[in-house]
Amino acid sequence: MCCELMRRIMSVPLFWKTGVPITALVGACLTLSACDKPESSAIANNVSDAKVAAPVIPDGASYFYDGEMRVDPESHQVDLTWDLTLQHAGETQISYLLNGEFENITVTGPDITDVQIEPSEFFLNEASLVTVSFNPEAEGPYQFNIAYSGQFLDEGIDPPINSISSSKIELTVDSLWLPFDTRFSERLVAEVDVFVDGDWSGVTNGQVEEIDGGLRFILDRPNLDIPIILMSDYRQTESGDYKIYDTREGEYDLAPLADMAGYCTNYLNELYGDPVPLPGASIVINQREDSGYARQSLIALTDIGEEYDADLLQFVCHELAHFWSLKGNPSTVENWLNESFADYVANMAVREREGEDAFEARMARYAARIESQDLPPIWTEGQTTRPPYAVSYRKGPLAIQYLEELAGREVFAEIMRRYMVETIDTTPKLLDIVEQEAGPEIRQAFQDRLAE
């Protein structure tokens, strides 16, 4: 019974931008002992009696992922091995998700006492749930290795942003190409070596280095994902700190897109770039009609044609704003903070560049789209479920507009600045800064609006 609930919980994507809401995790079902007998299990071998020197894990991250992947784009054969270091808080059992196409899963390490593996699902795709038990008396960070292989993505996957072909390899957490902690909140830093024959370039939300036979992807800022894109057929344009890679067939004028990215960067850095400014970004344009995403300094766009309008400006600014607006737990109600504030500041950028009328028209369109929908509150005390798309991307920004009108633009600007640069990862913390800057009456009015 519990395992079936877990499979249903895992049947929705975490980071793909869609109208489908994610179901809240049920903590009791993360432990395999609460489920039926697993279909398969493996007892970890203690491969060494002593640990190696642990890598430095920066503040804000729990994991260091040190990976190596070998991939053959023609056969889709993938071989992966990860050395994981976990700065833990005494947890004795943690579950990880892997794509169900992977076989030969092994988990080894000096801190492991048991491993259980059973079939599961993730967004209606087959997955493996790997539950690792740790020695509670282990000293220092947990260290362990996870290895697996298989023919990966040879029949595609939903959402379609993950693919392997002779011209492009694109992988994000939605494909479960990496072992993903089912708590959905633990951030990581990573270094991954990808070996593939041929002449490839790569991008990620970090640095990419050429190594013998492949590319090294380095993510030194805390992330929930390890997104990588390798390309062998593309056209590149550079503008300032931006690199734009066009993987579509045909030739397109990319200068207006580069101008938009530069405008958004300057606008956001002027408001929130002290003490940490937005770095340059890599933008990849793909030959697909939907499924765009952003991971800090990596933005993947759909086939945008050559229509460079206010909608695209807002989208680019929204994705870049996630450099700051990504502190709330994305699997809980607090994801509204991540999305609604990024969305609203992007609409502020439209207002600054295109004028008040363009801004008001966009917000009126938001209101019209949700007018007839029966939506849950944005936030109430005790609420835990991650909000649906229309709440995070429409109802939430409208509530923030209401706060701006109540507080006035000058006071609201300071609320926004503090939200973006401070560690405001819960709605109560946001309400506290609203009260500090605008007073208790406006706090209560805004809180009431969130509860509607």
C-alpha positions in Angstrom: 0.0 0.0 0.0 2.7 2.4 1.0 4.9 1.5 -2.0 2.0 2.2 -4.3 1.5 5.6 -2.7 5.2 6.3 -3.2 5.0 5.4 -6.9 2.1 7.8 -7.3 4.0 10.5 -5.5 6.9 10.1 -7.8 4.7 10.4 -10.9 5.1 14.1 -11.4 8.1 16.1 -12.5 9.9 18.4 -10.1 11.4 21.1 -12.3 9.7 20.9 -15.7 7.5 24.0 -16.0 4.0 22.7 -16.5 0.5 23.1 -15.4 0.6 19.9 -13.4 1.2 20.4 -9.6 3.5 18.2 -7.7 2.0 16.1 -4.9 3.5 16.6 -1.5 5.8 13.9 -0.3 4.6 11.5 2.4 7.5 11.1 4.8 6.5 7.7 6.1 6.7 6.2 2.7 10.3 7.3 2.1 11.4 4.4 4.2 11.3 1.0 2.5 10.7 -0.8 5.8 7.2 0.7 5.6 6.5 -0.9 2.2 6.1 -4.3 0.8 9.1 -6.5 0.3 11.3 -5.0 -2.4 11.6 -6.8 -5.7 15.4 -6.8 -5.5 17.9 -5.8 -2.9 21.7 -5.5 -2.6 23.9 -5.5 0.5 26.7 -3.0 0.1 30.2 -4.2 0.3 32.6 -2.2 2.5 35.1 -1.5 -0.2 37.6 0.0 2.2 38.2 0.1 6.0 39.1 3.8 5.9 37.6 6.9 4.3 39.4 9.1 1.8 39.9 12.8 2.5 36.4 14.3 2.2 36.0 17.1 -0.4 35.0 20.6 0.9 31.2 21.1 0.7 30.3 24.8 0.8 27.6 26.3 2.9 24.1 25.8 1.4 25.0 22.3 0.0 24.7 18.8 1.6 26.4 16.8 -1.2 29.5 16.6 -3.3 28.9 14.5 -6.5 32.1 13.3 -8.2 30.9 11.6 -11.3 32.2 9.9 -14.5 30.0 9.1 -17.4 30.8 7.3 -20.7 28.2 7.6 -23.4 27.8 6.3 -26.9 25.2 8.5 -28.7 24.6 5.9 -31.5 23.7 2.9 -29.2 22.6 5.1 -26.2 24.8 3.0 -24.0 25.6 4.9 -20.8 27.9 3.9 -18.0 27.9 6.1 -14.8 29.7 6.0 -11.5 29.4 8.5 -8.7 31.4 9.0 -5.5 29.1 10.8 -3.2 30.0 12.7 0.0 27.1 13.7 2.2 27.3 16.2 5.0 24.6 14.6 7.0 22.6 15.5 10.2 22.5 12.0 11.6 20.1 10.4 9.0 20.4 6.6 9.0 18.4 5.9 5.9 17.9 7.9 2.6 16.2 7.0 -0.6 17.4 7.9 -4.1 15.6 7.8 -7.5 17.3 6.5 -10.6 15.9 6.1 -14.1 14.3 2.7 -14.6 16.3 2.0 -17.7 19.5 1.7 -15.7 20.7 -1.8 -14.7 23.6 -3.3 -12.7 23.0 -0.8 -9.9 25.6 -1.2 -7.1 26.0 0.9 -4.0 29.2 0.5 -1.9 31.0 2.3 0.8 32.5 2.1 4.3 29.5 3.9 5.9 26.7 1.7 4.4 25.0 -1.2 6.3 22.3 -2.1 3.8 20.9 -1.3 0.4 17.4 -2.0 -0.9 16.3 -1.5 -4.6 12.7 -1.7 -5.9 10.8 -0.5 -8.9 9.0 2.8 -8.8 7.8 5.6 -11.1 8.7 9.2 -11.7 6.3 11.3 -13.9 4.8 8.1 -15.3 8.3 6.9 -16.3 9.8 3.8 -14.8 12.3 4.4 -12.0 14.3 2.6 -9.4 14.0 3.5 -5.8 17.4 2.9 -4.0 17.2 3.1 -0.3 20.6 3.3 1.5 21.1 2.5 5.2 24.0 4.2 6.9 26.0 3.4 10.0 24.8 5.9 12.7 28.2 5.7 14.4 30.1 6.7 11.2 32.5 9.6 11.8 32.4 12.6 9.5 30.5 12.8 6.2 29.0 9.7 4.7 31.0 8.5 1.7 29.7 6.0 -0.8 29.7 5.0 -4.5 26.8 4.4 -6.8 27.4 2.9 -10.2 25.0 1.7 -13.0 24.7 1.4 -16.7 22.1 0.8 -19.5 20.7 1.8 -22.8 19.4 5.3 -21.9 16.8 7.5 -23.6 16.7 5.4 -26.7 12.9 5.7 -26.9 12.7 9.3 -25.5 11.2 10.4 -22.2 8.5 12.8 -21.1 9.2 15.7 -20.6 11.2 15.9 -23.9 14.0 18.1 -22.6 16.2 15.0 -22.0 17.7 13.4 -25.0 20.8 11.6 -26.5 21.6 12.0 -30.2 24.5 12.3 -32.5 24.2 16.1 -32.4 23.1 16.8 -28.8 23.1 15.3 -25.3 20.8 17.1 -22.9 20.3 15.8 -19.4 18.5 17.2 -16.3 17.2 15.7 -13.1 13.8 15.1 -14.7 15.4 12.1 -16.5 16.9 10.8 -13.2 20.3 10.4 -14.9 21.8 11.1 -11.5 20.8 9.6 -8.1 18.3 12.0 -6.7 17.7 12.4 -3.0 13.9 11.9 -2.5 13.8 14.6 0.1 13.8 17.0 -2.9 15.5 19.8 -0.9 19.2 18.7 -0.5 21.5 20.9 -2.7 24.8 19.7 -4.2 28.0 20.8 -5.8 29.5 18.5 -8.4 32.3 17.7 -10.8 31.4 15.3 -13.6 33.7 14.0 -16.4 31.8 13.0 -19.6 33.6 10.9 -22.1 32.2 10.7 -25.6 33.8 10.3 -29.0 33.8 13.2 -31.4 34.0 17.0 -31.3 31.6 18.3 -28.7 31.1 21.6 -26.8 29.3 21.7 -23.5 27.4 24.1 -21.2 26.1 23.9 -17.6 25.3 26.3 -14.8 28.9 26.3 -13.9 32.2 25.8 -15.7 33.1 23.4 -18.5 36.7 22.3 -19.2 38.1 20.1 -22.0 39.7 16.9 -20.8 41.3 14.1 -22.7 38.4 12.3 -24.5 35.6 14.5 -23.2 34.4 17.4 -21.0 34.5 18.2 -17.3 31.4 19.9 -15.9 32.0 21.8 -12.6 29.2 23.1 -10.5 30.6 25.0 -7.5 27.4 26.8 -6.4 24.7 24.8 -4.5 22.2 23.2 -6.9 19.3 20.8 -6.9 20.2 19.5 -10.3 23.3 18.7 -12.5 22.1 20.0 -15.9 24.5 19.3 -18.8 24.2 20.0 -22.5 26.7 18.7 -25.0 26.4 19.8 -28.7 28.2 18.8 -31.8 26.1 20.9 -34.3 25.3 24.4 -33.4 25.8 28.1 -34.2 27.2 30.4 -31.5 26.8 34.1 -30.8 28.5 36.0 -28.0 27.4 39.3 -26.5 29.1 40.6 -23.4 28.9 37.9 -20.8 26.4 35.8 -22.7 27.0 32.9 -25.1 24.0 31.8 -27.2 24.0 28.4 -28.8 21.4 27.8 -31.5 20.9 24.0 -32.2 18.0 24.5 -34.6 18.2 24.0 -38.3 18.5 27.1 -40.4 20.0 30.6 -39.7 18.4 33.1 -37.3 19.2 36.6 -36.1 20.2 36.2 -32.5 21.2 39.8 -31.8 17.8 40.8 -30.3 17.9 37.9 -27.9 21.4 38.8 -26.8 20.2 42.4 -26.2 17.3 41.1 -24.1 19.6 39.0 -22.0 22.0 41.9 -21.5 19.1 44.2 -20.5 17.7 41.7 -18.0 21.2 41.2 -16.4 21.8 45.0 -16.1 18.3 45.5 -14.7 18.5 42.8 -12.1 22.1 43.5 -11.1 21.3 47.1 -10.5 18.5 46.1 -8.1 20.0 43.0 -6.4 23.6 42.5 -7.6 25.1 43.6 -4.3 26.8 41.7 -2.9 26.6 38.9 -5.4 25.9 39.9 -9.0 24.4 37.7 -11.7 27.2 36.2 -13.8 27.1 35.7 -17.5 24.9 32.9 -18.8 24.7 30.3 -21.5 21.5 30.3 -23.6 20.7 27.2 -25.7 17.9 27.4 -28.2 16.4 24.0 -29.0 14.4 22.5 -31.9 11.3 21.9 -29.9 8.0 23.6 -29.3 7.8 23.5 -25.5 9.7 22.6 -22.4 12.1 25.5 -21.6 13.9 25.8 -18.3 16.6 27.6 -16.4 19.3 26.5 -13.9 20.9 29.6 -12.6 23.4 30.6 -15.4 22.0 28.0 -17.9 18.9 28.8 -19.9 17.3 26.4 -22.3 14.8 27.9 -24.7 12.3 26.4 -27.1 12.1 27.3 -30.8 11.5 31.0 -30.4 11.6 31.8 -34.1 12.5 35.4 -34.5 9.6 36.9 -32.5 11.4 39.0 -29.8 8.5 40.5 -27.9 7.6 41.4 -24.3 6.7 37.8 -23.6 10.2 36.6 -24.4 11.7 39.5 -22.5 9.7 38.5 -19.4 10.6 34.9 -19.8 14.3 35.6 -20.0 14.2 38.0 -17.0 12.2 35.5 -15.0 14.7 32.7 -15.6 17.7 35.0 -14.7 15.9 36.2 -11.6 16.1 32.6 -10.3 19.7 33.3 -9.6 18.3 34.9 -6.4 14.7 33.6 -6.1 15.3 29.9 -5.5 15.6 29.5 -1.8 12.2 28.0 -0.9 11.9 24.2 -0.8 10.6 23.4 -4.3 8.6 20.4 -3.2 6.5 22.3 -0.7 4.1 25.3 -0.5 7.2 27.6 -0.4 7.8 27.0 -4.1 5.4 29.9 -4.7 8.2 32.2 -3.4 10.6 30.9 -6.0 8.3 31.3 -8.9 6.0 34.2 -8.1 8.8 36.6 -7.1 10.9 35.7 -10.2 7.8 36.2 -12.3 6.9 39.5 -10.8 10.3 41.0 -11.0 10.4 40.0 -14.6 7.2 41.8 -15.2 8.8 44.8 -13.4 11.5 44.6 -16.0 8.9 44.7 -18.8 7.4 47.8 -17.1 10.7 49.5 -17.0 11.5 48.8 -20.7 8.1 48.7 -22.4 6.1 51.1 -20.2 3.2 51.0 -17.7 0.6 50.0 -20.3 2.5 46.9 -21.3 2.9 45.9 -17.6 -0.8 46.5 -16.8 -1.9 44.6 -19.8 0.2 41.6 -18.7 -1.2 41.6 -15.2 -4.7 42.0 -16.5 -4.1 39.0 -18.6 -3.0 37.0 -15.6 -6.2 37.9 -13.7 -8.4 36.9 -16.6 -6.7 33.5 -16.9 -7.5 32.5 -13.4 -10.8 34.3 -12.9 -12.9 31.2 -13.5 -10.5 28.7 -11.8 -11.1 27.2 -8.4 -7.6 27.6 -7.0 -6.2 26.9 -3.6 -4.8 29.6 -1.4 -1.2 30.7 -2.1 -0.2 30.2 1.5 -1.8 29.5 4.8 -0.2 28.5 8.1 0.2 24.7 8.2 -0.2 24.4 4.4 2.5 22.1 2.9 1.5 21.0 -0.6 3.4 22.5 -3.5 1.0 24.9 -5.3 -0.2 24.3 -8.9 1.1 26.2 -11.9 -1.7 28.8 -11.9 -1.0 29.7 -8.3 2.8 30.1 -8.6 2.8 31.8 -12.0 -0.5 33.8 -12.0 -2.2 34.1 -8.6 1.1 34.7 -6.7 2.4 37.5 -8.9 -1.0 39.2 -8.7 -0.7 39.0 -4.9 2.7 40.6 -5.1 1.3 43.4 -7.3 -1.3 43.9 -4.5 1.5 44.2 -2.0 3.3 46.8 -4.1 0.1 48.9 -4.4 -0.5 48.7 -0.6 3.1 49.5 0.4 4.0 52.0 -2.4 6.8 51.4 -4.8 9.6 52.8 -2.6 8.8 50.6 0.4 8.0 47.6 -1.9 11.4 48.0 -3.6 13.1 47.5 -0.3 10.9 44.4 0.5 11.9 43.0 -2.9 15.6 43.7 -2.3 15.6 42.0 1.0 13.7 39.0 -0.3 16.2 38.6 -3.1 19.5 39.1 -1.3 18.6 37.7 2.2 17.8 34.0 3.0 14.0 34.4 2.8 13.1 30.7 2.3 9.7 30.6 4.0 6.5 32.7 3.9 6.7 33.6 7.6 10.1 35.1 7.0 8.7 37.1 4.1 5.8 38.3 6.2 8.3 39.4 8.9 10.2 41.7 6.4 6.9 43.0 5.1 6.0 44.0 8.7 9.4 45.5 9.3 9.3 47.7 6.2 5.6 48.4 5.8 4.0 47.9 9.2 1.7 45.3 10.8 -1.5 46.4 9.0 0.0 45.8 5.5 1.5 42.5 6.7 -2.0 41.3 7.8 -3.6 42.6 4.6 -1.0 40.7 2.5 -1.3 37.6 4.6 -5.1 37.7 4.1 -4.6 38.0 0.4 -2.3 34.9 0.4 -5.0 33.0 2.2 -7.8 33.7 -0.3 
